[in-house]
Amino acid sequence: MFLGAHGNYYGMNAKYEKLTAGGNPFLDPDGYRAFVAKSEQAR
C-alpha cells in the first residue's frame, strides 16, 4: 500500500475517487516504483 506524508505524493484525490468503482486503488506497486525512481533521480 503506497501512502505518504502528503496526498500529492501518491495521487490521493484521484485514488479516493476510484474507491467507489470497487477495488483498492491504494494498492499501487507501479505508482510506488515510479515515485521511488523519480525520488532517486532527484538526488
N, CA, C and O atoms as a Tripos MOL2 file, in Angstrom:
@<TRIPOS>MOLECULE
protein
  172   171    43     0     0
PROTEIN
NO_CHARGES

@<TRIPOS>ATOM
      1 N           0.8600   -1.1680    0.0000 N.3       1 MET1
      2 CA          0.0000    0.0000    0.0000 C.3       1 MET1
      3 C           0.8990    1.2210    0.0000 C.2       1 MET1
      4 O           1.7200    1.4030    0.9000 O.2       1 MET1
      5 N           0.7400    2.0510   -1.0100 N.am      2 PHE2
      6 CA          1.5880    3.2230   -1.1730 C.3       2 PHE2
      7 C           0.8940    4.4420   -0.5920 C.2       2 PHE2
      8 O          -0.0610    4.9620   -1.1690 O.2       2 PHE2
      9 N           1.3810    4.8890    0.5460 N.am      3 LEU3
     10 CA          0.9040    6.1020    1.1950 C.3       3 LEU3
     11 C           2.1130    6.9570    1.5370 C.2       3 LEU3
     12 O           3.2370    6.4580    1.5830 O.2       3 LEU3
     13 N           1.8900    8.2130    1.7710 N.am      4 GLY4
     14 CA          2.9860    9.1010    2.1320 C.3       4 GLY4
     15 C           2.4880   10.2000    3.0500 C.2       4 GLY4
     16 O           1.3000   10.2700    3.3670 O.2       4 GLY4
     17 N           3.4030   11.0570    3.4740 N.am      5 ALA5
     18 CA          3.0740   12.1350    4.3910 C.3       5 ALA5
     19 C           2.1270   13.1550    3.7500 C.2       5 ALA5
     20 O           1.3740   13.8320    4.4500 O.2       5 ALA5
     21 N           2.1650   13.2600    2.4450 N.am      6 HIS6
     22 CA          1.3240   14.2130    1.7240 C.3       6 HIS6
     23 C           0.5930   13.4690    0.6080 C.2       6 HIS6
     24 O           1.1910   12.6590   -0.1000 O.2       6 HIS6
     25 N          -0.6810   13.7440    0.4570 N.am      7 GLY7
     26 CA         -1.5010   13.0610   -0.5400 C.3       7 GLY7
     27 C          -1.0190   13.2290   -1.9680 C.2       7 GLY7
     28 O          -1.2490   12.3620   -2.8110 O.2       7 GLY7
     29 N          -0.3440   14.3530   -2.2460 N.am      8 ASN8
     30 CA          0.1330   14.5540   -3.6180 C.3       8 ASN8
     31 C           1.2770   13.6160   -3.9670 C.2       8 ASN8
     32 O           1.5910   13.4650   -5.1480 O.2       8 ASN8
     33 N           1.9060   12.9860   -2.9990 N.am      9 TYR9
     34 CA          2.9650   12.0030   -3.2780 C.3       9 TYR9
     35 C           2.4150   10.8150   -4.0670 C.2       9 TYR9
     36 O           3.1030   10.2480   -4.9160 O.2       9 TYR9
     37 N           1.1710   10.4500   -3.7750 N.am     10 TYR10
     38 CA          0.6240    9.2240   -4.3510 C.3      10 TYR10
     39 C          -0.7210    9.4270   -5.0500 C.2      10 TYR10
     40 O          -1.4380    8.4560   -5.2920 O.2      10 TYR10
     41 N          -1.0700   10.6670   -5.3750 N.am     11 GLY11
     42 CA         -2.3080   10.9480   -6.0960 C.3      11 GLY11
     43 C          -3.5630   10.6510   -5.2980 C.2      11 GLY11
     44 O          -4.4940   10.0290   -5.8100 O.2      11 GLY11
     45 N          -3.5960   11.0940   -4.0410 N.am     12 MET12
     46 CA         -4.6830   10.7530   -3.1430 C.3      12 MET12
     47 C          -6.0580   11.1150   -3.7030 C.2      12 MET12
     48 O          -6.9730   10.2950   -3.6300 O.2      12 MET12
     49 N          -6.2290   12.2900   -4.2470 N.am     13 ASN13
     50 CA         -7.5540   12.6950   -4.7230 C.3      13 ASN13
     51 C          -8.0620   11.7740   -5.8190 C.2      13 ASN13
     52 O          -9.2180   11.3550   -5.7810 O.2      13 ASN13
     53 N          -7.2320   11.4540   -6.7840 N.am     14 ALA14
     54 CA         -7.6410   10.5620   -7.8740 C.3      14 ALA14
     55 C          -7.9350    9.1650   -7.3500 C.2      14 ALA14
     56 O          -8.8970    8.5330   -7.7850 O.2      14 ALA14
     57 N          -7.1230    8.6770   -6.4240 N.am     15 LYS15
     58 CA         -7.3370    7.3410   -5.8720 C.3      15 LYS15
     59 C          -8.6220    7.2920   -5.0370 C.2      15 LYS15
     60 O          -9.3630    6.3100   -5.0880 O.2      15 LYS15
     61 N          -8.8760    8.3400   -4.2820 N.am     16 TYR16
     62 CA        -10.0770    8.3830   -3.4530 C.3      16 TYR16
     63 C         -11.3300    8.2970   -4.3200 C.2      16 TYR16
     64 O         -12.2810    7.5970   -3.9710 O.2      16 TYR16
     65 N         -11.3330    9.0060   -5.4500 N.am     17 GLU17
     66 CA        -12.4850    8.9640   -6.3520 C.3      17 GLU17
     67 C         -12.7080    7.5640   -6.9030 C.2      17 GLU17
     68 O         -13.8480    7.1760   -7.1570 O.2      17 GLU17
     69 N         -11.6390    6.8010   -7.0910 N.am     18 LYS18
     70 CA        -11.7510    5.4540   -7.6510 C.3      18 LYS18
     71 C         -12.2590    4.4270   -6.6400 C.2      18 LYS18
     72 O         -12.6400    3.3220   -7.0280 O.2      18 LYS18
     73 N         -12.2710    4.7680   -5.3630 N.am     19 LEU19
     74 CA        -12.7450    3.8240   -4.3450 C.3      19 LEU19
     75 C         -14.1870    3.3970   -4.6000 C.2      19 LEU19
     76 O         -14.5490    2.2500   -4.3400 O.2      19 LEU19
     77 N         -14.9940    4.2930   -5.0950 N.am     20 THR20
     78 CA        -16.4010    3.9510   -5.3200 C.3      20 THR20
     79 C         -16.5710    2.9900   -6.4920 C.2      20 THR20
     80 O         -17.6160    2.3500   -6.6120 O.2      20 THR20
     81 N         -15.5650    2.8780   -7.3590 N.am     21 ALA21
     82 CA        -15.6390    1.9850   -8.5110 C.3      21 ALA21
     83 C         -15.3250    0.5420   -8.1430 C.2      21 ALA21
     84 O         -15.4870   -0.3560   -8.9690 O.2      21 ALA21
     85 N         -14.8840    0.3150   -6.9340 N.am     22 GLY22
     86 CA        -14.5270   -1.0290   -6.4890 C.3      22 GLY22
     87 C         -13.0300   -1.2300   -6.5020 C.2      22 GLY22
     88 O         -12.2980   -0.4790   -7.1460 O.2      22 GLY22
     89 N         -12.5880   -2.2180   -5.8090 N.am     23 GLY23
     90 CA        -11.1570   -2.4680   -5.7040 C.3      23 GLY23
     91 C         -10.5060   -1.4870   -4.7480 C.2      23 GLY23
     92 O         -11.1830   -0.6890   -4.0990 O.2      23 GLY23
     93 N          -9.2140   -1.5530   -4.6690 N.am     24 ASN24
     94 CA         -8.4760   -0.6680   -3.7880 C.3      24 ASN24
     95 C          -7.3840    0.0300   -4.5890 C.2      24 ASN24
     96 O          -6.3280   -0.5570   -4.8240 O.2      24 ASN24
     97 N          -7.6150    1.2740   -5.0120 N.am     25 PRO25
     98 CA         -6.6270    1.9870   -5.8090 C.3      25 PRO25
     99 C          -5.3660    2.3410   -5.0250 C.2      25 PRO25
    100 O          -4.3680    2.7480   -5.6200 O.2      25 PRO25
    101 N          -5.3960    2.1950   -3.7080 N.am     26 PHE26
    102 CA         -4.2110    2.4900   -2.9070 C.3      26 PHE26
    103 C          -3.1780    1.3710   -2.9880 C.2      26 PHE26
    104 O          -2.0290    1.5680   -2.5930 O.2      26 PHE26
    105 N          -3.5620    0.2130   -3.4870 N.am     27 LEU27
    106 CA         -2.6110   -0.8630   -3.7570 C.3      27 LEU27
    107 C          -2.0580   -0.5970   -5.1560 C.2      27 LEU27
    108 O          -2.6650   -0.9800   -6.1560 O.2      27 LEU27
    109 N          -0.9080    0.0580   -5.2160 N.am     28 ASP28
    110 CA         -0.3870    0.5910   -6.4750 C.3      28 ASP28
    111 C           1.1260    0.3730   -6.5700 C.2      28 ASP28
    112 O           1.8950    1.3210   -6.4070 O.2      28 ASP28
    113 N           1.5620   -0.8650   -6.8320 N.am     29 PRO29
    114 CA          3.0020   -1.1240   -6.8830 C.3      29 PRO29
    115 C           3.7060   -0.3540   -8.0030 C.2      29 PRO29
    116 O           4.8570    0.0510   -7.8380 O.2      29 PRO29
    117 N           3.0360   -0.1460   -9.1300 N.am     30 ASP30
    118 CA          3.6670    0.6070  -10.2190 C.3      30 ASP30
    119 C           3.8420    2.0730   -9.8410 C.2      30 ASP30
    120 O           4.8790    2.6730  -10.1240 O.2      30 ASP30
    121 N           2.8360    2.6400   -9.2090 N.am     31 GLY31
    122 CA          2.9290    4.0250   -8.7480 C.3      31 GLY31
    123 C           4.0330    4.1960   -7.7190 C.2      31 GLY31
    124 O           4.7490    5.1970   -7.7290 O.2      31 GLY31
    125 N           4.1690    3.2260   -6.8370 N.am     32 TYR32
    126 CA          5.2270    3.2690   -5.8300 C.3      32 TYR32
    127 C           6.6060    3.2340   -6.4910 C.2      32 TYR32
    128 O           7.4830    4.0310   -6.1580 O.2      32 TYR32
    129 N           6.7880    2.3070   -7.4250 N.am     33 ARG33
    130 CA          8.0900    2.1980   -8.1030 C.3      33 ARG33
    131 C           8.4170    3.4760   -8.8740 C.2      33 ARG33
    132 O           9.5690    3.9100   -8.8930 O.2      33 ARG33
    133 N           7.4130    4.0790   -9.5090 N.am     34 ALA34
    134 CA          7.6340    5.3190  -10.2480 C.3      34 ALA34
    135 C           8.0450    6.4450   -9.3060 C.2      34 ALA34
    136 O           8.9290    7.2380   -9.6300 O.2      34 ALA34
    137 N           7.4000    6.5160   -8.1320 N.am     35 PHE35
    138 CA          7.7470    7.5520   -7.1580 C.3      35 PHE35
    139 C           9.1680    7.3640   -6.6530 C.2      35 PHE35
    140 O           9.9170    8.3350   -6.5450 O.2      35 PHE35
    141 N           9.5480    6.1380   -6.3440 N.am     36 VAL36
    142 CA         10.9010    5.8560   -5.8620 C.3      36 VAL36
    143 C          11.9310    6.2050   -6.9390 C.2      36 VAL36
    144 O          12.9500    6.8260   -6.6360 O.2      36 VAL36
    145 N          11.6820    5.8200   -8.1700 N.am     37 ALA37
    146 CA         12.6160    6.1190   -9.2640 C.3      37 ALA37
    147 C          12.7710    7.6170   -9.4360 C.2      37 ALA37
    148 O          13.8870    8.1080   -9.6090 O.2      37 ALA37
    149 N          11.6700    8.3500   -9.3900 N.am     38 LYS38
    150 CA         11.7310    9.8130   -9.5320 C.3      38 LYS38
    151 C          12.4900   10.4400   -8.3730 C.2      38 LYS38
    152 O          13.2640   11.3760   -8.5720 O.2      38 LYS38
    153 N          12.2770    9.9360   -7.1680 N.am     39 SER39
    154 CA         12.9680   10.4500   -5.9950 C.3      39 SER39
    155 C          14.4740   10.1840   -6.0730 C.2      39 SER39
    156 O          15.2800   11.0370   -5.7010 O.2      39 SER39
    157 N          14.8440    9.0100   -6.5510 N.am     40 GLU40
    158 CA         16.2520    8.6730   -6.6630 C.3      40 GLU40
    159 C          16.9480    9.5290   -7.7190 C.2      40 GLU40
    160 O          18.1190    9.8720   -7.5570 O.2      40 GLU40
    161 N          16.2470    9.8750   -8.7900 N.am     41 GLN41
    162 CA         16.8220   10.7240   -9.8320 C.3      41 GLN41
    163 C          17.0160   12.1560   -9.3490 C.2      41 GLN41
    164 O          17.8940   12.8670   -9.8390 O.2      41 GLN41
    165 N          16.1980   12.5790   -8.3870 N.am     42 ALA42
    166 CA         16.2810   13.9460   -7.8810 C.3      42 ALA42
    167 C          17.4820   14.1520   -6.9520 C.2      42 ALA42
    168 O          17.8060   15.2880   -6.6080 O.2      42 ALA42
    169 N          18.1210   13.0970   -6.5580 N.am     43 ARG43
    170 CA         19.2650   13.2200   -5.6280 C.3      43 ARG43
    171 C          20.4370   13.8680   -6.2820 C.2      43 ARG43
    172 O          21.4770   14.0480   -5.6470 O.2      43 ARG43
@<TRIPOS>BOND
     1     1     2 1
     2     2     3 1
     3     3     4 2
     4     3     5 am
     5     5     6 1
     6     6     7 1
     7     7     8 2
     8     7     9 am
     9     9    10 1
    10    10    11 1
    11    11    12 2
    12    11    13 am
    13    13    14 1
    14    14    15 1
    15    15    16 2
    16    15    17 am
    17    17    18 1
    18    18    19 1
    19    19    20 2
    20    19    21 am
    21    21    22 1
    22    22    23 1
    23    23    24 2
    24    23    25 am
    25    25    26 1
    26    26    27 1
    27    27    28 2
    28    27    29 am
    29    29    30 1
    30    30    31 1
    31    31    32 2
    32    31    33 am
    33    33    34 1
    34    34    35 1
    35    35    36 2
    36    35    37 am
    37    37    38 1
    38    38    39 1
    39    39    40 2
    40    39    41 am
    41    41    42 1
    42    42    43 1
    43    43    44 2
    44    43    45 am
    45    45    46 1
    46    46    47 1
    47    47    48 2
    48    47    49 am
    49    49    50 1
    50    50    51 1
    51    51    52 2
    52    51    53 am
    53    53    54 1
    54    54    55 1
    55    55    56 2
    56    55    57 am
    57    57    58 1
    58    58    59 1
    59    59    60 2
    60    59    61 am
    61    61    62 1
    62    62    63 1
    63    63    64 2
    64    63    65 am
    65    65    66 1
    66    66    67 1
    67    67    68 2
    68    67    69 am
    69    69    70 1
    70    70    71 1
    71    71    72 2
    72    71    73 am
    73    73    74 1
    74    74    75 1
    75    75    76 2
    76    75    77 am
    77    77    78 1
    78    78    79 1
    79    79    80 2
    80    79    81 am
    81    81    82 1
    82    82    83 1
    83    83    84 2
    84    83    85 am
    85    85    86 1
    86    86    87 1
    87    87    88 2
    88    87    89 am
    89    89    90 1
    90    90    91 1
    91    91    92 2
    92    91    93 am
    93    93    94 1
    94    94    95 1
    95    95    96 2
    96    95    97 am
    97    97    98 1
    98    98    99 1
    99    99   100 2
   100    99   101 am
   101   101   102 1
   102   102   103 1
   103   103   104 2
   104   103   105 am
   105   105   106 1
   106   106   107 1
   107   107   108 2
   108   107   109 am
   109   109   110 1
   110   110   111 1
   111   111   112 2
   112   111   113 am
   113   113   114 1
   114   114   115 1
   115   115   116 2
   116   115   117 am
   117   117   118 1
   118   118   119 1
   119   119   120 2
   120   119   121 am
   121   121   122 1
   122   122   123 1
   123   123   124 2
   124   123   125 am
   125   125   126 1
   126   126   127 1
   127   127   128 2
   128   127   129 am
   129   129   130 1
   130   130   131 1
   131   131   132 2
   132   131   133 am
   133   133   134 1
   134   134   135 1
   135   135   136 2
   136   135   137 am
   137   137   138 1
   138   138   139 1
   139   139   140 2
   140   139   141 am
   141   141   142 1
   142   142   143 1
   143   143   144 2
   144   143   145 am
   145   145   146 1
   146   146   147 1
   147   147   148 2
   148   147   149 am
   149   149   150 1
   150   150   151 1
   151   151   152 2
   152   151   153 am
   153   153   154 1
   154   154   155 1
   155   155   156 2
   156   155   157 am
   157   157   158 1
   158   158   159 1
   159   159   160 2
   160   159   161 am
   161   161   162 1
   162   162   163 1
   163   163   164 2
   164   163   165 am
   165   165   166 1
   166   166   167 1
   167   167   168 2
   168   167   169 am
   169   169   170 1
   170   170   171 1
   171   171   172 2
@<TRIPOS>SUBSTRUCTURE
     1 MET1         2 RESIDUE 1 A MET
     2 PHE2         6 RESIDUE 1 A PHE
     3 LEU3        10 RESIDUE 1 A LEU
     4 GLY4        14 RESIDUE 1 A GLY
     5 ALA5        18 RESIDUE 1 A ALA
     6 HIS6        22 RESIDUE 1 A HIS
     7 GLY7        26 RESIDUE 1 A GLY
     8 ASN8        30 RESIDUE 1 A ASN
     9 TYR9        34 RESIDUE 1 A TYR
    10 TYR10       38 RESIDUE 1 A TYR
    11 GLY11       42 RESIDUE 1 A GLY
    12 MET12       46 RESIDUE 1 A MET
    13 ASN13       50 RESIDUE 1 A ASN
    14 ALA14       54 RESIDUE 1 A ALA
    15 LYS15       58 RESIDUE 1 A LYS
    16 TYR16       62 RESIDUE 1 A TYR
    17 GLU17       66 RESIDUE 1 A GLU
    18 LYS18       70 RESIDUE 1 A LYS
    19 LEU19       74 RESIDUE 1 A LEU
    20 THR20       78 RESIDUE 1 A THR
    21 ALA21       82 RESIDUE 1 A ALA
    22 GLY22       86 RESIDUE 1 A GLY
    23 GLY23       90 RESIDUE 1 A GLY
    24 ASN24       94 RESIDUE 1 A ASN
    25 PRO25       98 RESIDUE 1 A PRO
    26 PHE26      102 RESIDUE 1 A PHE
    27 LEU27      106 RESIDUE 1 A LEU
    28 ASP28      110 RESIDUE 1 A ASP
    29 PRO29      114 RESIDUE 1 A PRO
    30 ASP30      118 RESIDUE 1 A ASP
    31 GLY31      122 RESIDUE 1 A GLY
    32 TYR32      126 RESIDUE 1 A TYR
    33 ARG33      130 RESIDUE 1 A ARG
    34 ALA34      134 RESIDUE 1 A ALA
    35 PHE35      138 RESIDUE 1 A PHE
    36 VAL36      142 RESIDUE 1 A VAL
    37 ALA37      146 RESIDUE 1 A ALA
    38 LYS38      150 RESIDUE 1 A LYS
    39 SER39      154 RESIDUE 1 A SER
    40 GLU40      158 RESIDUE 1 A GLU
    41 GLN41      162 RESIDUE 1 A GLN
    42 ALA42      166 RESIDUE 1 A ALA
    43 ARG43      170 RESIDUE 1 A ARG
